[in-house]
Amino acid sequence: MIDNAIIKIKSGKGGDGRVSFLHEKYRPNAGPDGGDGGRGGSVIFLADENMHTLRDFRSKANLDAQDGEMGKKNNMFGKDGEDLIVHIPVGTLVYEIRRGQEVLVGDFHTHNQQMIMSKGGNGGKGNFRFRSSTNQIPTQFTYGGAAIEKEIRLEIKLVADCGIIGLPNAGKSTFINRITKAAAKIGNYPFTTLEPNLGVCIYNNRKLVFADIPGLIEGASIGRGLGDEFLRHVERNKVLVHLIDPTFDPVANGLLGEFDANVLSQNALSNYKIIRKELEDYKSKYQSLIEKQEIVVINKIDITEVRENLEAIKGNFEALGLKVFGISAFTGEGTEELLDEVYKVVEATPPIQFEKKNPIRIINIQDLKNKRFIFNISDIDETKSNTAAL
């Protein structure tokens, strides 16, 4: 999953004001008629729930809006430049890179949320604007506002009602495929899922978004197995469904040698504690991952030994005050009862407090009110710099 990208954006330059005079029969100096320049196009970011990666930005890293046109004769405005609408996935954080440091300028957590990231330059004033009783042949005009160029880093952190976590091969992708139409890749081997998957579950006329987080391993919080890359996608999930395969031995990275009640119970609890430790160690900008509402699920009850020893497996967790559900992601058994609980917990859980936009703002000259650069047409010379007066 391509969930990081660095791009450059540039708004459109405002069109310059025109210096022009009417030329009518018997009136060679009929007065100024230079029009104003058009506004430059802005670069606008728009959150789109139909996008899930930043793959498009790897091939097109420079995004430019259209410049405004120069003012025209007969006091006609130049054409405004078209705004550039940039679609980004819901859950994208936008950082502006300023002097080597990143400043958060946008957090797109809602579909159709939009924000102007680079404002187009204002159009310059034509000489028609400078006519007066004492200046009937004005040659003054103003240039259009400059284009604004920015270096931007985009980062996705999935926004979902419920994140499905667990060790590799716990059945997370099978589960999300069962309750949604995510079509996540599944296989009978660890690390089948190499990127997060999103799916929408509609159950009893209620809608929830689930995120299938790739399998975590011991040391994930410090980057082992790309775990820190996956864990940041858990940050903005309201509730966690912790899926456990009691037959999977993380030490041997395969099936347990024995399937008796005691071994299955101890292994399930050990698997649970491994993931909880990684949640605790991960440094989140939001609520601590360990504090999130959690639903513990024992998977693979379609296996005879797991079904027969389910109550013993649950006993270890219930001793810790945890309510446990037993399901088979493969056959769908037990999923309805689990979904009832998930919906109940999600509705009772307060919404995520998203990151606040950094209050720092850069003011450009075209943003200043009652200020303008005024140029005289006679001052424009390729061999010398233009003079300007405020």
C-alpha angles and dihedrals in degrees: 000000000000101000100153129060138160117213140167121230128192129188122217122271116243115249116254121249114254128237107214139143134209114253111198131161110280088003108082091165102037094154141274120310104167111140131216122267122251123258117260118245119261127225108238125188117213125191112230122189090202091068121077107169141036093233093123092061093059091069097037111038098157117068119183130183121216123273121239118249124251117260117270138224122272089045091289122157121240116245116270116244116249117256116243112230111204115196115213131175121268106260096042120144115206119209125185113215108222120178090337095311127104122232121189107235103162142022111192105196100143131065113257092012108148139185137180105244099177119018120218119243119261118251118260123245121256123224090259086076092060099054117123141153090271097038107046095154102045118181094181123115137155129237120240119261115275123257115256116227122194138178110226134190117204122201128180123217109176116240111212138150091230133021120204110216136174145112120306116288093016091131099258096139092045089052095050090047089051096053099032140024094252094129091209116180113261132189143155095256137076121271094023086145112062099169135034117269127207125209136173118225120199111192126164089351091304125119129215132171115224126195120206105211115202116253116288124214136193108291093028092130090064095044104271109152090002086291095147089055090054097041093060087064087061092058096083099040112110096210133020125219106203107206116199130190104200091196095060116096110203092195095055091031090227145058122330118257092229132037102196121132097258096048093046092047095049093044093050091051091046091052090050093051093050092059093041090054091053091049090051094049096047113100108225129188088214132044113333109268091229090060095056120113108265136197116198116215129186108210132200099044085152085080107090096225092050093049093048092049098037095111091051090049091050091049094070091053095043088055086063091051094257124139111222132200126201120214144157109225087190098056098022094238112155095008095113093057089046093050090051088057094044093053091047093051095044092052091050094048118092116241121266115270102231124213116277119240113251108257093221111118129184114218117212124201092252089058092062114099122228092011125113142161109236120199131187115222090230090059093063107102127151090217097058138036119263118255120228136190127200 
